[in-house]
Amino acid sequence: MAPAAFDEIEVQHDHAGSGPGLLLVHSLLTDLTVFDGVRGPLAASRRVTRINLPGFGRSTPVALESVADHADHVARVMDALELGPDTAVFGNGFGAFVAAELAIRHGARFDRLILADVVAAFPEPARAPFRAMAEKVHADGMQAVLDTAIGRMFPPEFSAANATTVAARKAALASVDPACFARACSALAALDLRPRLGDIRNPTLVACGALDQTTPPALARELAAHIPGAAYREIPGSGHCPMLEQPEALVELVWEFLG
């Protein structure tokens, strides 16, 4: 997972498999290692690329103020890594918001779009936790939000039964650059994709964990309804992170959509 340098910054990434491209973009609460359990099956007939967003893992922290800024960054990374127009893009959580903006702003740059656990806009009460996390991180660093973040990532039953996974996720999240994390939280609190979702022309699949309380199925379904021709699928037994909670079901959904 060596970083690639471009524009004087480094982007940690790796590749696996061969064939048409598949770019995986992680959530606000994870990093590229969250795809460890699904990368092998997905690479059976795709060239799978994972990247770390700025400030995650060994990727250089970059001051990106909005989700659109993150999408422009990912487009530049795709160019630098020579990911062709046959590349499909998968995003989970924050990565799905970024992928949606990528389709709105750079949709001709890639092929199919898969958005997992995402909404068009958070209701006002749901924006407050993002603002609160940003403030806590600014004041006290990443340690101040780890328990809150895990509570948003996994249903309580999963956390209770998978202590090792939870500990690994906390350890990875603790190393994220606090300023990058706080900016991403603020960006999510301000985001409203609704006016522009109709501009997406990429064939799109929207998936959501049936137990997801962070981006609930009803709101994910609403987002899908605003994207022309989008399909919607729910993942039983999963919360916000299907790569860890229901990896086999997620892979099956992806293959069904990609063909």
ChimeraX commands (.cxc) that place a marker at each C-alpha (Angstrom):
marker #1 position 0.00,0.00,0.00 radius 0.5
marker #1 position 2.62,2.52,-1.07 radius 0.5
marker #1 position 1.51,6.13,-1.38 radius 0.5
marker #1 position 1.52,7.70,-4.85 radius 0.5
marker #1 position 2.83,11.25,-5.04 radius 0.5
marker #1 position 1.14,13.86,-7.20 radius 0.5
marker #1 position 0.59,17.60,-6.81 radius 0.5
marker #1 position 3.09,17.43,-3.93 radius 0.5
marker #1 position 0.84,15.17,-1.86 radius 0.5
marker #1 position 0.75,11.41,-1.29 radius 0.5
marker #1 position -2.29,9.18,-1.69 radius 0.5
marker #1 position -2.09,5.77,-0.07 radius 0.5
marker #1 position -3.58,3.14,-2.35 radius 0.5
marker #1 position -3.29,-0.41,-3.61 radius 0.5
marker #1 position -4.50,-2.54,-6.53 radius 0.5
marker #1 position -5.64,-6.16,-6.82 radius 0.5
marker #1 position -6.89,-8.27,-9.71 radius 0.5
marker #1 position -7.29,-7.43,-13.37 radius 0.5
marker #1 position -10.06,-6.39,-15.71 radius 0.5
marker #1 position -12.29,-3.30,-15.72 radius 0.5
marker #1 position -11.59,-0.98,-12.82 radius 0.5
marker #1 position -13.42,-0.78,-9.50 radius 0.5
marker #1 position -12.54,2.08,-7.15 radius 0.5
marker #1 position -13.43,1.66,-3.45 radius 0.5
marker #1 position -13.87,4.79,-1.31 radius 0.5
marker #1 position -14.13,4.36,2.46 radius 0.5
marker #1 position -16.37,6.11,4.99 radius 0.5
marker #1 position -15.62,8.86,7.48 radius 0.5
marker #1 position -15.24,6.27,10.26 radius 0.5
marker #1 position -12.96,3.79,8.46 radius 0.5
marker #1 position -10.01,3.63,6.07 radius 0.5
marker #1 position -9.11,1.49,3.08 radius 0.5
marker #1 position -8.49,-1.58,5.26 radius 0.5
marker #1 position -12.24,-1.82,5.86 radius 0.5
marker #1 position -12.39,-3.49,2.42 radius 0.5
marker #1 position -9.99,-6.31,3.38 radius 0.5
marker #1 position -12.78,-8.90,3.53 radius 0.5
marker #1 position -14.35,-8.05,0.16 radius 0.5
marker #1 position -11.35,-7.04,-1.94 radius 0.5
marker #1 position -10.38,-10.63,-2.86 radius 0.5
marker #1 position -13.82,-11.67,-4.17 radius 0.5
marker #1 position -14.28,-8.36,-5.98 radius 0.5
marker #1 position -10.84,-8.73,-7.61 radius 0.5
marker #1 position -11.82,-12.04,-9.18 radius 0.5
marker #1 position -12.64,-10.23,-12.43 radius 0.5
marker #1 position -12.02,-6.55,-11.65 radius 0.5
marker #1 position -8.91,-4.45,-11.08 radius 0.5
marker #1 position -9.81,-3.23,-7.61 radius 0.5
marker #1 position -8.22,0.00,-6.37 radius 0.5
marker #1 position -8.52,1.20,-2.78 radius 0.5
marker #1 position -7.50,4.69,-1.72 radius 0.5
marker #1 position -7.22,6.50,1.58 radius 0.5
marker #1 position -8.80,9.94,1.61 radius 0.5
marker #1 position -6.66,12.87,2.82 radius 0.5
marker #1 position -5.59,12.52,6.45 radius 0.5
marker #1 position -6.45,8.81,6.61 radius 0.5
marker #1 position -3.71,6.19,6.84 radius 0.5
marker #1 position -0.61,7.46,5.07 radius 0.5
marker #1 position -2.43,9.87,2.77 radius 0.5
marker #1 position -1.25,13.45,3.15 radius 0.5
marker #1 position -3.68,15.72,5.04 radius 0.5
marker #1 position -5.25,18.21,2.64 radius 0.5
marker #1 position -7.60,21.08,3.53 radius 0.5
marker #1 position -10.79,20.07,1.68 radius 0.5
marker #1 position -13.71,22.11,2.95 radius 0.5
marker #1 position -16.67,20.43,1.23 radius 0.5
marker #1 position -17.78,17.07,-0.12 radius 0.5
marker #1 position -17.43,18.56,-3.60 radius 0.5
marker #1 position -13.78,19.36,-2.83 radius 0.5
marker #1 position -13.29,15.70,-1.86 radius 0.5
marker #1 position -14.92,14.60,-5.12 radius 0.5
marker #1 position -12.59,16.84,-7.14 radius 0.5
marker #1 position -9.66,15.35,-5.21 radius 0.5
marker #1 position -10.80,11.80,-6.05 radius 0.5
marker #1 position -11.13,12.74,-9.73 radius 0.5
marker #1 position -7.53,13.97,-9.70 radius 0.5
marker #1 position -6.44,10.75,-8.00 radius 0.5
marker #1 position -8.24,8.70,-10.65 radius 0.5
marker #1 position -6.32,10.58,-13.32 radius 0.5
marker #1 position -3.02,10.11,-11.50 radius 0.5
marker #1 position -3.65,6.37,-11.09 radius 0.5
marker #1 position -4.82,6.08,-14.71 radius 0.5
marker #1 position -8.20,4.60,-13.80 radius 0.5
marker #1 position -10.00,4.45,-17.14 radius 0.5
marker #1 position -13.58,5.30,-18.11 radius 0.5
marker #1 position -14.60,1.66,-17.63 radius 0.5
marker #1 position -14.00,2.06,-13.88 radius 0.5
marker #1 position -16.94,1.58,-11.53 radius 0.5
marker #1 position -16.94,3.58,-8.29 radius 0.5
marker #1 position -18.14,2.23,-4.94 radius 0.5
marker #1 position -18.48,4.45,-1.88 radius 0.5
marker #1 position -19.66,3.70,1.65 radius 0.5
marker #1 position -20.88,6.36,4.09 radius 0.5
marker #1 position -18.80,9.51,3.57 radius 0.5
marker #1 position -17.22,7.76,0.59 radius 0.5
marker #1 position -20.69,7.39,-0.92 radius 0.5
marker #1 position -21.40,11.10,-0.52 radius 0.5
marker #1 position -18.08,11.76,-2.24 radius 0.5
marker #1 position -18.92,9.25,-4.98 radius 0.5
marker #1 position -22.31,10.91,-5.56 radius 0.5
marker #1 position -20.62,14.30,-5.92 radius 0.5
marker #1 position -18.07,12.65,-8.20 radius 0.5
marker #1 position -20.90,11.48,-10.47 radius 0.5
marker #1 position -22.51,14.93,-10.43 radius 0.5
marker #1 position -19.26,16.76,-11.19 radius 0.5
marker #1 position -17.23,14.19,-13.13 radius 0.5
marker #1 position -19.74,11.54,-14.20 radius 0.5
marker #1 position -18.29,11.19,-17.70 radius 0.5
marker #1 position -14.99,10.20,-16.10 radius 0.5
marker #1 position -16.20,6.73,-15.03 radius 0.5
marker #1 position -18.82,4.04,-15.57 radius 0.5
marker #1 position -21.15,2.60,-12.92 radius 0.5
marker #1 position -21.85,4.04,-9.47 radius 0.5
marker #1 position -22.55,2.12,-6.25 radius 0.5
marker #1 position -23.58,4.11,-3.18 radius 0.5
marker #1 position -23.80,2.22,0.11 radius 0.5
marker #1 position -25.39,3.82,3.19 radius 0.5
marker #1 position -25.96,7.39,2.05 radius 0.5
marker #1 position -28.71,10.00,2.09 radius 0.5
marker #1 position -29.46,13.05,-0.05 radius 0.5
marker #1 position -29.36,15.39,2.94 radius 0.5
marker #1 position -29.44,14.91,6.70 radius 0.5
marker #1 position -32.49,16.23,8.55 radius 0.5
marker #1 position -31.55,19.10,10.83 radius 0.5
marker #1 position -31.53,16.98,14.04 radius 0.5
marker #1 position -29.11,14.55,12.36 radius 0.5
marker #1 position -26.71,17.37,11.41 radius 0.5
marker #1 position -26.04,18.28,15.03 radius 0.5
marker #1 position -23.98,15.14,15.85 radius 0.5
marker #1 position -21.58,15.95,12.99 radius 0.5
marker #1 position -21.13,19.50,14.27 radius 0.5
marker #1 position -20.60,18.15,17.78 radius 0.5
marker #1 position -17.97,15.65,16.62 radius 0.5
marker #1 position -16.15,18.40,14.71 radius 0.5
marker #1 position -16.08,20.58,17.84 radius 0.5
marker #1 position -14.88,17.73,20.07 radius 0.5
marker #1 position -12.11,16.79,17.66 radius 0.5
marker #1 position -10.97,20.41,17.38 radius 0.5
marker #1 position -10.85,20.66,21.16 radius 0.5
marker #1 position -9.62,17.25,22.28 radius 0.5
marker #1 position -8.45,15.22,19.28 radius 0.5
marker #1 position -9.71,11.95,17.82 radius 0.5
marker #1 position -9.83,10.10,21.15 radius 0.5
marker #1 position -12.77,12.29,22.17 radius 0.5
marker #1 position -15.07,10.83,19.48 radius 0.5
marker #1 position -14.05,7.17,19.18 radius 0.5
marker #1 position -16.91,5.73,21.24 radius 0.5
marker #1 position -19.45,7.98,19.52 radius 0.5
marker #1 position -18.11,7.01,16.11 radius 0.5
marker #1 position -18.29,3.28,16.82 radius 0.5
marker #1 position -21.86,3.73,18.03 radius 0.5
marker #1 position -22.73,5.30,14.67 radius 0.5
marker #1 position -20.88,2.62,12.71 radius 0.5
marker #1 position -22.24,-0.61,14.19 radius 0.5
marker #1 position -25.51,-1.81,15.75 radius 0.5
marker #1 position -25.01,-2.63,19.47 radius 0.5
marker #1 position -25.47,-6.35,18.84 radius 0.5
marker #1 position -22.62,-6.40,16.31 radius 0.5
marker #1 position -20.30,-4.46,18.61 radius 0.5
marker #1 position -21.03,-6.82,21.52 radius 0.5
marker #1 position -20.30,-9.90,19.43 radius 0.5
marker #1 position -17.25,-8.58,17.54 radius 0.5
marker #1 position -14.94,-6.96,20.07 radius 0.5
marker #1 position -11.81,-7.56,17.98 radius 0.5
marker #1 position -13.30,-5.85,14.93 radius 0.5
marker #1 position -14.46,-2.90,17.03 radius 0.5
marker #1 position -11.02,-2.53,18.61 radius 0.5
marker #1 position -9.34,-2.58,15.19 radius 0.5
marker #1 position -11.71,0.08,13.87 radius 0.5
marker #1 position -11.09,2.28,16.91 radius 0.5
marker #1 position -7.33,1.94,16.48 radius 0.5
marker #1 position -7.52,2.91,12.81 radius 0.5
marker #1 position -9.84,5.84,13.49 radius 0.5
marker #1 position -7.62,7.14,16.30 radius 0.5
marker #1 position -4.81,7.74,13.80 radius 0.5
marker #1 position -6.87,9.93,11.43 radius 0.5
marker #1 position -5.74,13.54,11.08 radius 0.5
marker #1 position -8.09,15.49,13.40 radius 0.5
marker #1 position -8.37,18.56,11.17 radius 0.5
marker #1 position -9.31,16.47,8.13 radius 0.5
marker #1 position -11.87,14.54,10.16 radius 0.5
marker #1 position -13.41,17.71,11.57 radius 0.5
marker #1 position -13.65,19.32,8.13 radius 0.5
marker #1 position -15.38,16.21,6.76 radius 0.5
marker #1 position -17.89,16.29,9.65 radius 0.5
marker #1 position -18.66,19.94,8.94 radius 0.5
marker #1 position -18.99,19.18,5.23 radius 0.5
marker #1 position -21.58,16.47,5.91 radius 0.5
marker #1 position -23.52,18.78,8.22 radius 0.5
marker #1 position -23.78,21.34,5.41 radius 0.5
marker #1 position -24.44,18.97,2.50 radius 0.5
marker #1 position -27.64,18.83,0.45 radius 0.5
marker #1 position -27.43,16.78,-2.73 radius 0.5
marker #1 position -31.14,16.96,-3.56 radius 0.5
marker #1 position -31.03,19.75,-6.16 radius 0.5
marker #1 position -28.38,17.94,-8.22 radius 0.5
marker #1 position -29.10,14.22,-7.97 radius 0.5
marker #1 position -31.11,14.39,-11.20 radius 0.5
marker #1 position -27.88,15.30,-12.99 radius 0.5
marker #1 position -26.38,11.85,-12.37 radius 0.5
marker #1 position -26.29,9.84,-15.58 radius 0.5
marker #1 position -24.14,6.92,-14.43 radius 0.5
marker #1 position -26.03,3.64,-13.97 radius 0.5
marker #1 position -26.49,3.63,-10.21 radius 0.5
marker #1 position -27.14,1.16,-7.40 radius 0.5
marker #1 position -28.03,2.48,-3.95 radius 0.5
marker #1 position -27.66,-0.04,-1.12 radius 0.5
marker #1 position -28.34,0.36,2.59 radius 0.5
marker #1 position -28.04,-1.80,5.67 radius 0.5
marker #1 position -31.48,-2.56,7.03 radius 0.5
marker #1 position -30.22,-1.74,10.55 radius 0.5
marker #1 position -28.41,1.47,9.61 radius 0.5
marker #1 position -29.35,4.27,12.01 radius 0.5
marker #1 position -26.82,6.80,10.67 radius 0.5
marker #1 position -28.12,6.83,7.09 radius 0.5
marker #1 position -31.46,5.03,7.53 radius 0.5
marker #1 position -33.02,2.95,4.74 radius 0.5
marker #1 position -35.99,5.28,4.27 radius 0.5
marker #1 position -33.66,8.19,3.47 radius 0.5
marker #1 position -31.37,6.05,1.30 radius 0.5
marker #1 position -34.43,4.92,-0.65 radius 0.5
marker #1 position -35.44,8.55,-1.08 radius 0.5
marker #1 position -32.01,9.37,-2.51 radius 0.5
marker #1 position -32.30,6.49,-4.99 radius 0.5
marker #1 position -35.67,7.83,-6.16 radius 0.5
marker #1 position -34.03,11.12,-7.16 radius 0.5
marker #1 position -31.34,9.51,-9.37 radius 0.5
marker #1 position -32.64,8.65,-12.84 radius 0.5
marker #1 position -32.95,4.90,-13.26 radius 0.5
marker #1 position -31.26,4.03,-9.95 radius 0.5
marker #1 position -31.88,0.66,-8.32 radius 0.5
marker #1 position -32.26,0.29,-4.56 radius 0.5
marker #1 position -31.36,-2.74,-2.46 radius 0.5
marker #1 position -31.41,-3.32,1.31 radius 0.5
marker #1 position -28.88,-5.52,3.09 radius 0.5
marker #1 position -30.51,-7.56,5.87 radius 0.5
marker #1 position -28.64,-7.80,9.16 radius 0.5
marker #1 position -26.31,-4.90,8.40 radius 0.5
marker #1 position -25.84,-1.45,9.86 radius 0.5
marker #1 position -23.70,1.30,8.35 radius 0.5
marker #1 position -20.72,-0.87,7.40 radius 0.5
marker #1 position -21.76,-3.86,5.23 radius 0.5
marker #1 position -18.13,-4.63,4.29 radius 0.5
marker #1 position -17.63,-5.82,7.87 radius 0.5
marker #1 position -21.14,-6.85,8.88 radius 0.5
marker #1 position -22.42,-8.66,5.77 radius 0.5
marker #1 position -19.48,-8.92,3.34 radius 0.5
marker #1 position -20.86,-11.84,1.33 radius 0.5
marker #1 position -24.21,-10.14,0.80 radius 0.5
marker #1 position -22.45,-6.94,-0.26 radius 0.5
marker #1 position -20.23,-8.75,-2.78 radius 0.5
marker #1 position -23.29,-10.51,-4.20 radius 0.5
marker #1 position -25.07,-7.17,-4.65 radius 0.5
marker #1 position -22.04,-5.63,-6.35 radius 0.5
marker #1 position -21.61,-8.53,-8.76 radius 0.5
marker #1 position -25.32,-8.57,-9.57 radius 0.5
marker #1 position -25.11,-4.89,-10.50 radius 0.5
marker #1 position -21.77,-4.97,-12.33 radius 0.5
marker #1 position -22.55,-8.20,-14.18 radius 0.5
marker link #1:1,2 radius 0.2
marker link #1:2,3 radius 0.2
marker link #1:3,4 radius 0.2
marker link #1:4,5 radius 0.2
marker link #1:5,6 radius 0.2
marker link #1:6,7 radius 0.2
marker link #1:7,8 radius 0.2
marker link #1:8,9 radius 0.2
marker link #1:9,10 radius 0.2
marker link #1:10,11 radius 0.2
marker link #1:11,12 radius 0.2
marker link #1:12,13 radius 0.2
marker link #1:13,14 radius 0.2
marker link #1:14,15 radius 0.2
marker link #1:15,16 radius 0.2
marker link #1:16,17 radius 0.2
marker link #1:17,18 radius 0.2
marker link #1:18,19 radius 0.2
marker link #1:19,20 radius 0.2
marker link #1:20,21 radius 0.2
marker link #1:21,22 radius 0.2
marker link #1:22,23 radius 0.2
marker link #1:23,24 radius 0.2
marker link #1:24,25 radius 0.2
marker link #1:25,26 radius 0.2
marker link #1:26,27 radius 0.2
marker link #1:27,28 radius 0.2
marker link #1:28,29 radius 0.2
marker link #1:29,30 radius 0.2
marker link #1:30,31 radius 0.2
marker link #1:31,32 radius 0.2
marker link #1:32,33 radius 0.2
marker link #1:33,34 radius 0.2
marker link #1:34,35 radius 0.2
marker link #1:35,36 radius 0.2
marker link #1:36,37 radius 0.2
marker link #1:37,38 radius 0.2
marker link #1:38,39 radius 0.2
marker link #1:39,40 radius 0.2
marker link #1:40,41 radius 0.2
marker link #1:41,42 radius 0.2
marker link #1:42,43 radius 0.2
marker link #1:43,44 radius 0.2
marker link #1:44,45 radius 0.2
marker link #1:45,46 radius 0.2
marker link #1:46,47 radius 0.2
marker link #1:47,48 radius 0.2
marker link #1:48,49 radius 0.2
marker link #1:49,50 radius 0.2
marker link #1:50,51 radius 0.2
marker link #1:51,52 radius 0.2
marker link #1:52,53 radius 0.2
marker link #1:53,54 radius 0.2
marker link #1:54,55 radius 0.2
marker link #1:55,56 radius 0.2
marker link #1:56,57 radius 0.2
marker link #1:57,58 radius 0.2
marker link #1:58,59 radius 0.2
marker link #1:59,60 radius 0.2
marker link #1:60,61 radius 0.2
marker link #1:61,62 radius 0.2
marker link #1:62,63 radius 0.2
marker link #1:63,64 radius 0.2
marker link #1:64,65 radius 0.2
marker link #1:65,66 radius 0.2
marker link #1:66,67 radius 0.2
marker link #1:67,68 radius 0.2
marker link #1:68,69 radius 0.2
marker link #1:69,70 radius 0.2
marker link #1:70,71 radius 0.2
marker link #1:71,72 radius 0.2
marker link #1:72,73 radius 0.2
marker link #1:73,74 radius 0.2
marker link #1:74,75 radius 0.2
marker link #1:75,76 radius 0.2
marker link #1:76,77 radius 0.2
marker link #1:77,78 radius 0.2
marker link #1:78,79 radius 0.2
marker link #1:79,80 radius 0.2
marker link #1:80,81 radius 0.2
marker link #1:81,82 radius 0.2
marker link #1:82,83 radius 0.2
marker link #1:83,84 radius 0.2
marker link #1:84,85 radius 0.2
marker link #1:85,86 radius 0.2
marker link #1:86,87 radius 0.2
marker link #1:87,88 radius 0.2
marker link #1:88,89 radius 0.2
marker link #1:89,90 radius 0.2
marker link #1:90,91 radius 0.2
marker link #1:91,92 radius 0.2
marker link #1:92,93 radius 0.2
marker link #1:93,94 radius 0.2
marker link #1:94,95 radius 0.2
marker link #1:95,96 radius 0.2
marker link #1:96,97 radius 0.2
marker link #1:97,98 radius 0.2
marker link #1:98,99 radius 0.2
marker link #1:99,100 radius 0.2
marker link #1:100,101 radius 0.2
marker link #1:101,102 radius 0.2
marker link #1:102,103 radius 0.2
marker link #1:103,104 radius 0.2
marker link #1:104,105 radius 0.2
marker link #1:105,106 radius 0.2
marker link #1:106,107 radius 0.2
marker link #1:107,108 radius 0.2
marker link #1:108,109 radius 0.2
marker link #1:109,110 radius 0.2
marker link #1:110,111 radius 0.2
marker link #1:111,112 radius 0.2
marker link #1:112,113 radius 0.2
marker link #1:113,114 radius 0.2
marker link #1:114,115 radius 0.2
marker link #1:115,116 radius 0.2
marker link #1:116,117 radius 0.2
marker link #1:117,118 radius 0.2
marker link #1:118,119 radius 0.2
marker link #1:119,120 radius 0.2
marker link #1:120,121 radius 0.2
marker link #1:121,122 radius 0.2
marker link #1:122,123 radius 0.2
marker link #1:123,124 radius 0.2
marker link #1:124,125 radius 0.2
marker link #1:125,126 radius 0.2
marker link #1:126,127 radius 0.2
marker link #1:127,128 radius 0.2
marker link #1:128,129 radius 0.2
marker link #1:129,130 radius 0.2
marker link #1:130,131 radius 0.2
marker link #1:131,132 radius 0.2
marker link #1:132,133 radius 0.2
marker link #1:133,134 radius 0.2
marker link #1:134,135 radius 0.2
marker link #1:135,136 radius 0.2
marker link #1:136,137 radius 0.2
marker link #1:137,138 radius 0.2
marker link #1:138,139 radius 0.2
marker link #1:139,140 radius 0.2
marker link #1:140,141 radius 0.2
marker link #1:141,142 radius 0.2
marker link #1:142,143 radius 0.2
marker link #1:143,144 radius 0.2
marker link #1:144,145 radius 0.2
marker link #1:145,146 radius 0.2
marker link #1:146,147 radius 0.2
marker link #1:147,148 radius 0.2
marker link #1:148,149 radius 0.2
marker link #1:149,150 radius 0.2
marker link #1:150,151 radius 0.2
marker link #1:151,152 radius 0.2
marker link #1:152,153 radius 0.2
marker link #1:153,154 radius 0.2
marker link #1:154,155 radius 0.2
marker link #1:155,156 radius 0.2
marker link #1:156,157 radius 0.2
marker link #1:157,158 radius 0.2
marker link #1:158,159 radius 0.2
marker link #1:159,160 radius 0.2
marker link #1:160,161 radius 0.2
marker link #1:161,162 radius 0.2
marker link #1:162,163 radius 0.2
marker link #1:163,164 radius 0.2
marker link #1:164,165 radius 0.2
marker link #1:165,166 radius 0.2
marker link #1:166,167 radius 0.2
marker link #1:167,168 radius 0.2
marker link #1:168,169 radius 0.2
marker link #1:169,170 radius 0.2
marker link #1:170,171 radius 0.2
marker link #1:171,172 radius 0.2
marker link #1:172,173 radius 0.2
marker link #1:173,174 radius 0.2
marker link #1:174,175 radius 0.2
marker link #1:175,176 radius 0.2
marker link #1:176,177 radius 0.2
marker link #1:177,178 radius 0.2
marker link #1:178,179 radius 0.2
marker link #1:179,180 radius 0.2
marker link #1:180,181 radius 0.2
marker link #1:181,182 radius 0.2
marker link #1:182,183 radius 0.2
marker link #1:183,184 radius 0.2
marker link #1:184,185 radius 0.2
marker link #1:185,186 radius 0.2
marker link #1:186,187 radius 0.2
marker link #1:187,188 radius 0.2
marker link #1:188,189 radius 0.2
marker link #1:189,190 radius 0.2
marker link #1:190,191 radius 0.2
marker link #1:191,192 radius 0.2
marker link #1:192,193 radius 0.2
marker link #1:193,194 radius 0.2
marker link #1:194,195 radius 0.2
marker link #1:195,196 radius 0.2
marker link #1:196,197 radius 0.2
marker link #1:197,198 radius 0.2
marker link #1:198,199 radius 0.2
marker link #1:199,200 radius 0.2
marker link #1:200,201 radius 0.2
marker link #1:201,202 radius 0.2
marker link #1:202,203 radius 0.2
marker link #1:203,204 radius 0.2
marker link #1:204,205 radius 0.2
marker link #1:205,206 radius 0.2
marker link #1:206,207 radius 0.2
marker link #1:207,208 radius 0.2
marker link #1:208,209 radius 0.2
marker link #1:209,210 radius 0.2
marker link #1:210,211 radius 0.2
marker link #1:211,212 radius 0.2
marker link #1:212,213 radius 0.2
marker link #1:213,214 radius 0.2
marker link #1:214,215 radius 0.2
marker link #1:215,216 radius 0.2
marker link #1:216,217 radius 0.2
marker link #1:217,218 radius 0.2
marker link #1:218,219 radius 0.2
marker link #1:219,220 radius 0.2
marker link #1:220,221 radius 0.2
marker link #1:221,222 radius 0.2
marker link #1:222,223 radius 0.2
marker link #1:223,224 radius 0.2
marker link #1:224,225 radius 0.2
marker link #1:225,226 radius 0.2
marker link #1:226,227 radius 0.2
marker link #1:227,228 radius 0.2
marker link #1:228,229 radius 0.2
marker link #1:229,230 radius 0.2
marker link #1:230,231 radius 0.2
marker link #1:231,232 radius 0.2
marker link #1:232,233 radius 0.2
marker link #1:233,234 radius 0.2
marker link #1:234,235 radius 0.2
marker link #1:235,236 radius 0.2
marker link #1:236,237 radius 0.2
marker link #1:237,238 radius 0.2
marker link #1:238,239 radius 0.2
marker link #1:239,240 radius 0.2
marker link #1:240,241 radius 0.2
marker link #1:241,242 radius 0.2
marker link #1:242,243 radius 0.2
marker link #1:243,244 radius 0.2
marker link #1:244,245 radius 0.2
marker link #1:245,246 radius 0.2
marker link #1:246,247 radius 0.2
marker link #1:247,248 radius 0.2
marker link #1:248,249 radius 0.2
marker link #1:249,250 radius 0.2
marker link #1:250,251 radius 0.2
marker link #1:251,252 radius 0.2
marker link #1:252,253 radius 0.2
marker link #1:253,254 radius 0.2
marker link #1:254,255 radius 0.2
marker link #1:255,256 radius 0.2
marker link #1:256,257 radius 0.2
marker link #1:257,258 radius 0.2
marker link #1:258,259 radius 0.2
view
